[in-house]
């Protein structure tokens, strides 16, 4: 690993990787600490860099400035989270929600106009920071206020699982009616969740939220038969351009190769401030496309998301007719 090889000067490393010091991270100190770390090769982790775009990060405080380990440590365990933005200054409709099983890029994940917030479903005990008050905690705990469980139990005569609650919330967040009704509030504050007092309605919305979750984690069996196809002649798979031909439902990446079966509605679908399909290709422009099947699965996930949102909007109006009151 060149970075920890101290026979190379700081200037060579700085120029090779286009690095610069920040207020919390200094190159010479980081290199020295890393060269002394016997566990240097254990810090590779997955990160959701953009929606549907999983990459790898070298996650250690010696390399990541403001890495927020107090939160991200929970995402290094088996977990799932809902990601959103609290304050959004863009002019587009609010669509800043996605689920992730990994940590996420905090600054430009949804857009450059705000910082992402990541809410893990489970909180894991900190084995390195036990004290008088938490020494007995050995299991993960739901990151959900106990009042929520209490109120839901009162109304449903049962206690929903943390996963059921997450799926319900995620379904609500993908209601176009919900987004339009509370558009201005979503831009300035944490998203509020209307909980129905009807258990059957809660379960139905949860099923649709679970369907969306599986689609967005690219784990749904619905993705096994993709609606898009990678076509064209020759062996040039380099992304040289991104040319949408809506009448043909094709997206060209060069003069010979293209994806077919992408409707204008799917191509123009946004999550956050990014047009998902365009952004994925744009970030790889000039490179060889090595994951065409993965891209076809993303196309299919978006198509199925649009279909599921229509089902959610059939249910949503009923939810606001009889909601649970948490605070008086």
FITIMI-791123 format. One record per residue (C-alpha): residue number from 1; residue in one letter; z, y, x. Coordinates in pm, 1 decimal. Example, Ala and Ser with C-alpha at 12.3 -4.5 7.8 and 13.67 -1.06 7.14 Angstrom:
<pts>
<nr = 1	rest = A	z = 780.0	y = -450.0	x = 1230.0>
<nr = 2	rest = S	z = 714.0	y = -106.0	x = 1367.0>
</pts>
This chain:
<pts>
<nr = 1	rest = X	z = 0.0	y = 0.0	x = 0.0>
<nr = 2	rest = X	z = -121.8	y = 317.9	x = 165.9>
<nr = 3	rest = X	z = 134.8	y = 546.9	x = 4.1>
<nr = 4	rest = X	z = 432.2	y = 377.7	x = 173.3>
<nr = 5	rest = X	z = 256.0	y = 338.9	x = 506.7>
<nr = 6	rest = X	z = 426.0	y = 611.6	x = 710.5>
<nr = 7	rest = X	z = 171.6	y = 576.6	x = 993.1>
<nr = 8	rest = X	z = -54.1	y = 783.2	x = 766.1>
<nr = 9	rest = X	z = 40.5	y = 1150.8	x = 749.1>
<nr = 10	rest = X	z = 150.8	y = 1324.7	x = 430.9>
<nr = 11	rest = X	z = -159.0	y = 1543.9	x = 446.2>
<nr = 12	rest = X	z = -390.3	y = 1242.2	x = 449.0>
<nr = 13	rest = X	z = -211.2	y = 1089.6	x = 147.6>
<nr = 14	rest = X	z = -202.3	y = 1422.3	x = -35.2>
<nr = 15	rest = X	z = -574.9	y = 1473.7	x = 6.1>
<nr = 16	rest = X	z = -670.9	y = 1112.7	x = -65.2>
<nr = 17	rest = X	z = -482.8	y = 1099.5	x = -397.0>
<nr = 18	rest = X	z = -502.0	y = 1468.8	x = -488.6>
<nr = 19	rest = X	z = -123.0	y = 1506.2	x = -496.1>
<nr = 20	rest = X	z = 101.6	y = 1809.2	x = -495.5>
<nr = 21	rest = X	z = 476.4	y = 1862.4	x = -499.2>
<nr = 22	rest = X	z = 657.7	y = 1958.2	x = -820.1>
<nr = 23	rest = X	z = 1004.3	y = 2098.7	x = -878.3>
<nr = 24	rest = X	z = 1142.8	y = 1744.8	x = -916.8>
<nr = 25	rest = X	z = 916.6	y = 1543.5	x = -687.6>
<nr = 26	rest = X	z = 844.8	y = 1590.4	x = -316.5>
<nr = 27	rest = X	z = 583.8	y = 1378.0	x = -140.8>
<nr = 28	rest = X	z = 762.4	y = 1327.8	x = 195.8>
<nr = 29	rest = X	z = 1087.3	y = 1221.5	x = 30.1>
<nr = 30	rest = X	z = 909.8	y = 990.3	x = -214.4>
<nr = 31	rest = X	z = 717.4	y = 818.4	x = 65.5>
<nr = 32	rest = X	z = 1028.2	y = 769.5	x = 276.0>
<nr = 33	rest = X	z = 1229.8	y = 621.9	x = -11.6>
<nr = 34	rest = X	z = 946.8	y = 390.9	x = -110.1>
<nr = 35	rest = X	z = 900.8	y = 268.0	x = 246.8>
<nr = 36	rest = X	z = 1269.3	y = 168.2	x = 249.4>
<nr = 37	rest = X	z = 1262.3	y = -1.4	x = -91.2>
<nr = 38	rest = X	z = 1246.3	y = -380.9	x = -62.6>
<nr = 39	rest = X	z = 1160.2	y = -404.4	x = -432.7>
<nr = 40	rest = X	z = 863.9	y = -168.9	x = -412.2>
<nr = 41	rest = X	z = 621.6	y = -422.5	x = -566.0>
<nr = 42	rest = X	z = 825.3	y = -475.5	x = -887.0>
<nr = 43	rest = X	z = 765.3	y = -140.7	x = -1054.9>
<nr = 44	rest = X	z = 425.3	y = -196.7	x = -1214.6>
<nr = 45	rest = X	z = 444.6	y = -153.9	x = -1591.9>
<nr = 46	rest = X	z = 205.4	y = -115.7	x = -1884.1>
<nr = 47	rest = X	z = 163.7	y = 222.5	x = -2050.3>
<nr = 48	rest = X	z = -25.6	y = 326.8	x = -2361.2>
<nr = 49	rest = X	z = -221.1	y = 612.5	x = -2208.7>
<nr = 50	rest = X	z = -419.5	y = 694.6	x = -2524.6>
<nr = 51	rest = X	z = -442.3	y = 516.6	x = -2862.2>
<nr = 52	rest = X	z = -580.3	y = 164.3	x = -2797.4>
<nr = 53	rest = X	z = -602.1	y = 240.5	x = -2423.7>
<nr = 54	rest = X	z = -344.0	y = 38.8	x = -2227.2>
<nr = 55	rest = X	z = -325.5	y = 105.7	x = -1854.0>
<nr = 56	rest = X	z = -75.3	y = 46.4	x = -1575.1>
<nr = 57	rest = X	z = 178.5	y = 280.9	x = -1424.3>
<nr = 58	rest = X	z = 388.5	y = 252.1	x = -1111.0>
<nr = 59	rest = X	z = 713.3	y = 334.4	x = -1287.9>
<nr = 60	rest = X	z = 996.2	y = 433.6	x = -1056.6>
<nr = 61	rest = X	z = 1180.5	y = 762.8	x = -1018.6>
<nr = 62	rest = X	z = 1043.6	y = 782.2	x = -665.7>
<nr = 63	rest = X	z = 692.8	y = 816.5	x = -806.0>
<nr = 64	rest = X	z = 720.7	y = 951.2	x = -1162.8>
<nr = 65	rest = X	z = 859.0	y = 1299.8	x = -1211.1>
<nr = 66	rest = X	z = 1060.2	y = 1334.0	x = -1531.9>
<nr = 67	rest = X	z = 1011.7	y = 968.4	x = -1621.8>
<nr = 68	rest = X	z = 1280.1	y = 979.1	x = -1896.7>
<nr = 69	rest = X	z = 1434.2	y = 643.2	x = -1798.5>
<nr = 70	rest = X	z = 1714.2	y = 692.1	x = -2053.9>
<nr = 71	rest = X	z = 1453.0	y = 635.1	x = -2327.7>
<nr = 72	rest = X	z = 1176.8	y = 444.8	x = -2151.1>
<nr = 73	rest = X	z = 1413.1	y = 168.6	x = -2035.6>
<nr = 74	rest = X	z = 1422.2	y = 48.2	x = -2397.0>
<nr = 75	rest = X	z = 1042.5	y = 13.5	x = -2393.8>
<nr = 76	rest = X	z = 1057.7	y = -202.5	x = -2080.9>
<nr = 77	rest = X	z = 1220.8	y = -466.4	x = -2300.5>
<nr = 78	rest = X	z = 1070.9	y = -648.9	x = -2598.5>
<nr = 79	rest = X	z = 1036.9	y = -363.6	x = -2844.3>
<nr = 80	rest = X	z = 811.8	y = -160.7	x = -3071.4>
<nr = 81	rest = X	z = 809.6	y = 211.9	x = -3134.0>
<nr = 82	rest = X	z = 658.0	y = 476.5	x = -3357.4>
<nr = 83	rest = X	z = 508.3	y = 768.7	x = -3169.1>
<nr = 84	rest = X	z = 460.4	y = 1112.4	x = -3323.5>
<nr = 85	rest = X	z = 476.6	y = 1484.3	x = -3248.2>
<nr = 86	rest = X	z = 733.8	y = 1727.2	x = -3381.5>
<nr = 87	rest = X	z = 560.0	y = 2057.2	x = -3316.1>
<nr = 88	rest = X	z = 181.7	y = 2069.8	x = -3324.6>
<nr = 89	rest = X	z = -11.4	y = 2394.1	x = -3278.4>
<nr = 90	rest = X	z = -362.5	y = 2263.9	x = -3350.6>
<nr = 91	rest = X	z = -573.6	y = 2359.1	x = -3650.3>
<nr = 92	rest = X	z = -675.6	y = 2004.2	x = -3743.7>
<nr = 93	rest = X	z = -504.8	y = 1787.8	x = -4002.6>
<nr = 94	rest = X	z = -190.3	y = 1617.1	x = -3878.4>
<nr = 95	rest = X	z = -267.2	y = 1256.4	x = -3782.8>
<nr = 96	rest = X	z = -27.2	y = 1212.3	x = -3492.3>
<nr = 97	rest = X	z = 113.8	y = 863.3	x = -3548.0>
<nr = 98	rest = X	z = 68.6	y = 536.6	x = -3360.8>
<nr = 99	rest = X	z = 279.5	y = 231.3	x = -3282.2>
<nr = 100	rest = X	z = 327.6	y = 103.4	x = -2930.1>
<nr = 101	rest = X	z = 497.5	y = -188.2	x = -2758.1>
<nr = 102	rest = X	z = 488.5	y = 3.0	x = -2428.9>
<nr = 103	rest = X	z = 592.0	y = 341.3	x = -2299.1>
<nr = 104	rest = X	z = 340.1	y = 616.8	x = -2363.8>
<nr = 105	rest = X	z = 201.1	y = 915.1	x = -2175.1>
<nr = 106	rest = X	z = 414.4	y = 1202.5	x = -2296.8>
<nr = 107	rest = X	z = 197.4	y = 1510.5	x = -2252.3>
<nr = 108	rest = X	z = -162.7	y = 1445.5	x = -2353.8>
<nr = 109	rest = X	z = -135.5	y = 1121.5	x = -2549.7>
<nr = 110	rest = X	z = -221.8	y = 1282.5	x = -2884.7>
<nr = 111	rest = X	z = -347.6	y = 1619.3	x = -2759.8>
<nr = 112	rest = X	z = -277.1	y = 1890.0	x = -2504.3>
<nr = 113	rest = X	z = -111.0	y = 2105.5	x = -2773.1>
<nr = 114	rest = X	z = 225.8	y = 1936.1	x = -2785.6>
<nr = 115	rest = X	z = 454.6	y = 1668.4	x = -2642.0>
<nr = 116	rest = X	z = 474.3	y = 1320.0	x = -2788.7>
<nr = 117	rest = X	z = 802.1	y = 1174.4	x = -2913.4>
<nr = 118	rest = X	z = 861.5	y = 801.0	x = -2895.1>
<nr = 119	rest = X	z = 1114.3	y = 631.7	x = -3124.1>
<nr = 120	rest = X	z = 1191.3	y = 270.6	x = -3020.7>
<nr = 121	rest = X	z = 1299.9	y = 33.1	x = -3296.4>
<nr = 122	rest = X	z = 1572.6	y = -120.5	x = -3081.3>
<nr = 123	rest = X	z = 1821.8	y = 24.0	x = -2835.1>
<nr = 124	rest = X	z = 1924.9	y = -206.0	x = -2551.6>
<nr = 125	rest = X	z = 2266.2	y = -192.0	x = -2377.7>
<nr = 126	rest = X	z = 2273.5	y = -24.1	x = -2040.4>
<nr = 127	rest = X	z = 2409.6	y = -286.9	x = -1804.6>
<nr = 128	rest = X	z = 2438.2	y = -33.4	x = -1523.5>
<nr = 129	rest = X	z = 2642.1	y = 220.8	x = -1721.3>
<nr = 130	rest = X	z = 2916.1	y = 28.5	x = -1900.3>
<nr = 131	rest = X	z = 3236.2	y = 216.8	x = -1978.6>
<nr = 132	rest = X	z = 3546.2	y = 197.7	x = -2198.6>
<nr = 133	rest = X	z = 3345.2	y = 265.8	x = -2514.0>
<nr = 134	rest = X	z = 3040.2	y = 42.3	x = -2467.9>
<nr = 135	rest = X	z = 3158.6	y = -241.2	x = -2243.1>
<nr = 136	rest = X	z = 3140.3	y = -494.3	x = -2528.1>
<nr = 137	rest = X	z = 2778.3	y = -417.7	x = -2622.9>
<nr = 138	rest = X	z = 2563.2	y = -706.8	x = -2510.6>
<nr = 139	rest = X	z = 2287.9	y = -719.3	x = -2775.4>
<nr = 140	rest = X	z = 2013.8	y = -481.8	x = -2877.4>
<nr = 141	rest = X	z = 2088.0	y = -263.9	x = -3179.6>
<nr = 142	rest = X	z = 1854.9	y = -110.4	x = -3438.6>
<nr = 143	rest = X	z = 1774.6	y = 252.4	x = -3367.2>
<nr = 144	rest = X	z = 1825.0	y = 330.3	x = -3735.7>
<nr = 145	rest = X	z = 2116.2	y = 521.1	x = -3887.7>
<nr = 146	rest = X	z = 2361.4	y = 296.0	x = -4071.8>
<nr = 147	rest = X	z = 2337.6	y = 522.2	x = -4376.3>
<nr = 148	rest = X	z = 1977.7	y = 407.1	x = -4420.4>
<nr = 149	rest = X	z = 2081.5	y = 40.9	x = -4434.9>
<nr = 150	rest = X	z = 2366.8	y = 127.4	x = -4673.6>
<nr = 151	rest = X	z = 2148.4	y = 321.0	x = -4917.8>
<nr = 152	rest = X	z = 1871.7	y = 62.8	x = -4914.6>
<nr = 153	rest = X	z = 2121.8	y = -215.6	x = -4978.6>
<nr = 154	rest = X	z = 2266.3	y = -22.8	x = -5274.1>
<nr = 155	rest = X	z = 1922.4	y = 7.5	x = -5430.0>
<nr = 156	rest = X	z = 1761.4	y = -322.6	x = -5332.7>
<nr = 157	rest = X	z = 2070.5	y = -546.4	x = -5348.3>
<nr = 158	rest = X	z = 1971.6	y = -679.1	x = -5008.5>
<nr = 159	rest = X	z = 1959.9	y = -547.4	x = -4651.6>
<nr = 160	rest = X	z = 1605.5	y = -500.0	x = -4519.6>
<nr = 161	rest = X	z = 1540.9	y = -595.8	x = -4158.8>
<nr = 162	rest = X	z = 1476.9	y = -321.9	x = -3903.3>
<nr = 163	rest = X	z = 1115.4	y = -440.7	x = -3884.8>
<nr = 164	rest = X	z = 1072.1	y = -406.5	x = -4261.0>
<nr = 165	rest = X	z = 1195.7	y = -47.2	x = -4241.3>
<nr = 166	rest = X	z = 959.9	y = 33.2	x = -3954.2>
<nr = 167	rest = X	z = 660.1	y = -114.6	x = -4139.0>
<nr = 168	rest = X	z = 745.4	y = 83.2	x = -4452.9>
<nr = 169	rest = X	z = 774.4	y = 407.1	x = -4255.8>
<nr = 170	rest = X	z = 448.2	y = 341.0	x = -4075.9>
<nr = 171	rest = X	z = 272.1	y = 278.8	x = -4405.5>
<nr = 172	rest = X	z = 403.7	y = 610.3	x = -4539.5>
<nr = 173	rest = X	z = 286.1	y = 796.2	x = -4230.3>
<nr = 174	rest = X	z = -67.8	y = 668.1	x = -4285.1>
<nr = 175	rest = X	z = -88.4	y = 789.0	x = -4643.2>
<nr = 176	rest = X	z = -347.6	y = 1066.0	x = -4662.6>
<nr = 177	rest = X	z = -165.7	y = 1200.8	x = -4969.0>
<nr = 178	rest = X	z = 160.4	y = 1219.9	x = -4771.9>
<nr = 179	rest = X	z = -12.3	y = 1396.0	x = -4483.3>
<nr = 180	rest = X	z = -183.6	y = 1648.1	x = -4709.9>
<nr = 181	rest = X	z = 126.0	y = 1714.0	x = -4922.8>
<nr = 182	rest = X	z = 351.4	y = 1785.1	x = -4624.5>
<nr = 183	rest = X	z = 87.6	y = 1915.3	x = -4383.3>
<nr = 184	rest = X	z = 264.2	y = 2238.9	x = -4290.3>
<nr = 185	rest = X	z = 606.7	y = 2074.4	x = -4253.9>
<nr = 186	rest = X	z = 468.7	y = 1799.7	x = -4027.8>
<nr = 187	rest = X	z = 347.8	y = 2062.4	x = -3782.2>
<nr = 188	rest = X	z = 688.2	y = 2223.5	x = -3733.6>
<nr = 189	rest = X	z = 955.5	y = 1956.3	x = -3775.4>
<nr = 190	rest = X	z = 1033.0	y = 1586.8	x = -3752.6>
<nr = 191	rest = X	z = 843.6	y = 1383.6	x = -4015.1>
<nr = 192	rest = X	z = 1060.1	y = 1312.9	x = -4322.0>
<nr = 193	rest = X	z = 1033.9	y = 974.0	x = -4489.0>
<nr = 194	rest = X	z = 1052.1	y = 939.9	x = -4869.0>
<nr = 195	rest = X	z = 1220.1	y = 606.8	x = -4945.1>
<nr = 196	rest = X	z = 1146.2	y = 454.2	x = -5283.3>
<nr = 197	rest = X	z = 1434.1	y = 319.4	x = -5491.9>
<nr = 198	rest = X	z = 1211.1	y = 29.0	x = -5600.0>
<nr = 199	rest = X	z = 1242.6	y = -280.6	x = -5381.6>
<nr = 200	rest = X	z = 906.2	y = -422.5	x = -5489.2>
<nr = 201	rest = X	z = 733.4	y = -96.1	x = -5402.8>
<nr = 202	rest = X	z = 918.1	y = -87.4	x = -5070.4>
<nr = 203	rest = X	z = 794.5	y = -438.4	x = -4993.2>
<nr = 204	rest = X	z = 434.9	y = -364.6	x = -5091.6>
<nr = 205	rest = X	z = 421.7	y = -53.7	x = -4875.5>
<nr = 206	rest = X	z = 583.6	y = -250.7	x = -4594.3>
<nr = 207	rest = X	z = 311.8	y = -515.0	x = -4610.7>
<nr = 208	rest = X	z = 45.7	y = -249.1	x = -4568.9>
<nr = 209	rest = X	z = 244.4	y = -90.9	x = -4285.7>
<nr = 210	rest = X	z = 266.8	y = -433.0	x = -4118.3>
<nr = 211	rest = X	z = -109.7	y = -471.8	x = -4156.0>
<nr = 212	rest = X	z = -161.7	y = -134.5	x = -3986.3>
<nr = 213	rest = X	z = 85.9	y = -222.2	x = -3711.9>
<nr = 214	rest = X	z = -100.2	y = -542.1	x = -3625.9>
<nr = 215	rest = X	z = -431.6	y = -355.0	x = -3630.2>
<nr = 216	rest = X	z = -305.9	y = -79.4	x = -3401.0>
<nr = 217	rest = X	z = -148.2	y = -325.1	x = -3158.7>
<nr = 218	rest = X	z = -484.1	y = -507.4	x = -3164.9>
<nr = 219	rest = X	z = -307.6	y = -828.8	x = -3268.9>
<nr = 220	rest = X	z = -450.4	y = -869.4	x = -3617.6>
<nr = 221	rest = X	z = -668.9	y = -1175.2	x = -3691.0>
<nr = 222	rest = X	z = -890.8	y = -932.1	x = -3883.1>
<nr = 223	rest = X	z = -1019.8	y = -819.9	x = -3543.1>
<nr = 224	rest = X	z = -1150.2	y = -1163.0	x = -3450.0>
<nr = 225	rest = X	z = -1472.5	y = -1087.7	x = -3638.1>
<nr = 226	rest = X	z = -1566.8	y = -740.1	x = -3510.7>
<nr = 227	rest = X	z = -1794.8	y = -518.3	x = -3715.5>
<nr = 228	rest = X	z = -1955.7	y = -361.9	x = -3405.5>
<nr = 229	rest = X	z = -2188.5	y = -526.9	x = -3153.8>
<nr = 230	rest = X	z = -2277.9	y = -437.8	x = -2797.2>
<nr = 231	rest = X	z = -2657.5	y = -441.2	x = -2772.3>
<nr = 232	rest = X	z = -2945.6	y = -349.1	x = -2543.3>
<nr = 233	rest = X	z = -3158.8	y = -479.9	x = -2259.0>
<nr = 234	rest = X	z = -3111.5	y = -479.4	x = -1884.7>
<nr = 235	rest = X	z = -2799.5	y = -497.2	x = -1672.7>
<nr = 236	rest = X	z = -2703.6	y = -128.6	x = -1663.6>
<nr = 237	rest = X	z = -2357.1	y = -104.5	x = -1820.2>
<nr = 238	rest = X	z = -2265.9	y = 231.3	x = -1671.9>
<nr = 239	rest = X	z = -2150.9	y = 495.3	x = -1919.8>
<nr = 240	rest = X	z = -2396.4	y = 773.3	x = -1842.6>
<nr = 241	rest = X	z = -2387.6	y = 954.9	x = -2174.3>
<nr = 242	rest = X	z = -2221.7	y = 932.3	x = -2514.3>
<nr = 243	rest = X	z = -2491.8	y = 975.7	x = -2776.4>
<nr = 244	rest = X	z = -2412.6	y = 915.8	x = -3143.1>
<nr = 245	rest = X	z = -2709.5	y = 831.7	x = -3363.5>
<nr = 246	rest = X	z = -2550.9	y = 835.1	x = -3708.7>
<nr = 247	rest = X	z = -2866.0	y = 732.7	x = -3897.0>
<nr = 248	rest = X	z = -2884.9	y = 416.0	x = -3684.1>
<nr = 249	rest = X	z = -2505.3	y = 369.0	x = -3672.9>
<nr = 250	rest = X	z = -2536.6	y = 340.0	x = -3296.6>
<nr = 251	rest = X	z = -2345.9	y = 487.1	x = -3002.8>
<nr = 252	rest = X	z = -2552.0	y = 492.1	x = -2682.9>
<nr = 253	rest = X	z = -2381.0	y = 482.7	x = -2344.1>
<nr = 254	rest = X	z = -2709.8	y = 508.4	x = -2153.6>
<nr = 255	rest = X	z = -3079.5	y = 476.0	x = -2232.6>
<nr = 256	rest = X	z = -3065.8	y = 96.7	x = -2267.0>
<nr = 257	rest = X	z = -2719.6	y = -1.9	x = -2392.7>
<nr = 258	rest = X	z = -2545.7	y = 86.6	x = -2717.4>
<nr = 259	rest = X	z = -2285.7	y = -17.5	x = -2972.0>
<nr = 260	rest = X	z = -2422.1	y = -93.2	x = -3316.6>
<nr = 261	rest = X	z = -2251.0	y = -106.3	x = -3654.4>
<nr = 262	rest = X	z = -2037.8	y = 207.9	x = -3620.7>
<nr = 263	rest = X	z = -2044.3	y = 418.0	x = -3936.9>
<nr = 264	rest = X	z = -2008.6	y = 799.0	x = -3915.8>
<nr = 265	rest = X	z = -1668.9	y = 770.9	x = -4088.2>
<nr = 266	rest = X	z = -1539.7	y = 537.3	x = -3817.1>
<nr = 267	rest = X	z = -1698.3	y = 734.9	x = -3531.2>
<nr = 268	rest = X	z = -1538.2	y = 1058.2	x = -3656.2>
<nr = 269	rest = X	z = -1192.2	y = 908.8	x = -3707.4>
<nr = 270	rest = X	z = -908.9	y = 1097.5	x = -3536.5>
<nr = 271	rest = X	z = -564.6	y = 990.9	x = -3425.7>
<nr = 272	rest = X	z = -387.3	y = 1300.4	x = -3305.1>
<nr = 273	rest = X	z = -617.3	y = 1557.5	x = -3149.9>
<nr = 274	rest = X	z = -868.4	y = 1302.9	x = -3023.9>
<nr = 275	rest = X	z = -1171.1	y = 1143.2	x = -3179.7>
<nr = 276	rest = X	z = -1066.1	y = 792.8	x = -3083.0>
<nr = 277	rest = X	z = -1398.3	y = 618.5	x = -3012.6>
<nr = 278	rest = X	z = -1551.7	y = 915.7	x = -2836.0>
<nr = 279	rest = X	z = -1241.4	y = 978.0	x = -2624.6>
<nr = 280	rest = X	z = -1226.5	y = 616.8	x = -2507.9>
<nr = 281	rest = X	z = -1581.9	y = 635.0	x = -2372.4>
<nr = 282	rest = X	z = -1546.6	y = 991.0	x = -2242.4>
<nr = 283	rest = X	z = -1249.1	y = 892.0	x = -2025.3>
<nr = 284	rest = X	z = -1471.0	y = 625.8	x = -1866.2>
<nr = 285	rest = X	z = -1789.0	y = 825.9	x = -1822.4>
<nr = 286	rest = X	z = -1958.7	y = 747.6	x = -1492.3>
<nr = 287	rest = X	z = -1794.7	y = 406.8	x = -1471.2>
<nr = 288	rest = X	z = -1915.1	y = 56.3	x = -1551.5>
<nr = 289	rest = X	z = -1811.9	y = -52.3	x = -1900.3>
<nr = 290	rest = X	z = -1622.0	y = -374.3	x = -1842.4>
<nr = 291	rest = X	z = -1455.2	y = -419.9	x = -2180.7>
<nr = 292	rest = X	z = -1724.3	y = -400.1	x = -2448.4>
<nr = 293	rest = X	z = -1549.0	y = -667.2	x = -2665.5>
<nr = 294	rest = X	z = -1229.1	y = -460.7	x = -2651.7>
<nr = 295	rest = X	z = -1418.7	y = -153.1	x = -2770.6>
<nr = 296	rest = X	z = -1563.8	y = -353.8	x = -3060.5>
<nr = 297	rest = X	z = -1210.6	y = -453.5	x = -3160.6>
<nr = 298	rest = X	z = -1106.4	y = -86.3	x = -3159.6>
<nr = 299	rest = X	z = -1402.3	y = -3.3	x = -3385.1>
<nr = 300	rest = X	z = -1296.4	y = -279.9	x = -3622.4>
<nr = 301	rest = X	z = -931.4	y = -166.4	x = -3617.1>
<nr = 302	rest = X	z = -1034.1	y = 182.6	x = -3722.3>
<nr = 303	rest = X	z = -1257.4	y = 53.1	x = -4002.3>
<nr = 304	rest = X	z = -973.8	y = -165.3	x = -4132.4>
<nr = 305	rest = X	z = -731.6	y = 127.6	x = -4097.5>
<nr = 306	rest = X	z = -948.9	y = 344.9	x = -4321.5>
<nr = 307	rest = X	z = -962.0	y = 67.1	x = -4579.7>
<nr = 308	rest = X	z = -584.4	y = 16.6	x = -4563.5>
<nr = 309	rest = X	z = -516.9	y = 388.9	x = -4601.5>
<nr = 310	rest = X	z = -700.3	y = 381.0	x = -4934.0>
<nr = 311	rest = X	z = -470.7	y = 100.2	x = -5049.4>
<nr = 312	rest = X	z = -166.4	y = 295.9	x = -4933.4>
<nr = 313	rest = X	z = -274.0	y = 601.0	x = -5131.7>
<nr = 314	rest = X	z = -281.5	y = 393.6	x = -5448.7>
<nr = 315	rest = X	z = 86.6	y = 310.6	x = -5398.5>
<nr = 316	rest = X	z = 212.6	y = 639.0	x = -5258.9>
<nr = 317	rest = X	z = 228.4	y = 850.7	x = -5579.7>
<nr = 318	rest = X	z = 464.8	y = 594.2	x = -5732.2>
<nr = 319	rest = X	z = 701.6	y = 631.8	x = -5437.9>
<nr = 320	rest = X	z = 773.0	y = 997.7	x = -5505.7>
<nr = 321	rest = X	z = 855.8	y = 930.4	x = -5870.7>
<nr = 322	rest = X	z = 1184.7	y = 760.9	x = -5786.9>
<nr = 323	rest = X	z = 1319.4	y = 832.7	x = -5441.6>
<nr = 324	rest = X	z = 1651.9	y = 756.7	x = -5279.3>
<nr = 325	rest = X	z = 1876.9	y = 1055.7	x = -5208.6>
<nr = 326	rest = X	z = 2051.4	y = 1018.3	x = -4873.8>
<nr = 327	rest = X	z = 2236.8	y = 1348.2	x = -4855.8>
<nr = 328	rest = X	z = 2372.9	y = 1556.6	x = -5141.4>
</pts>
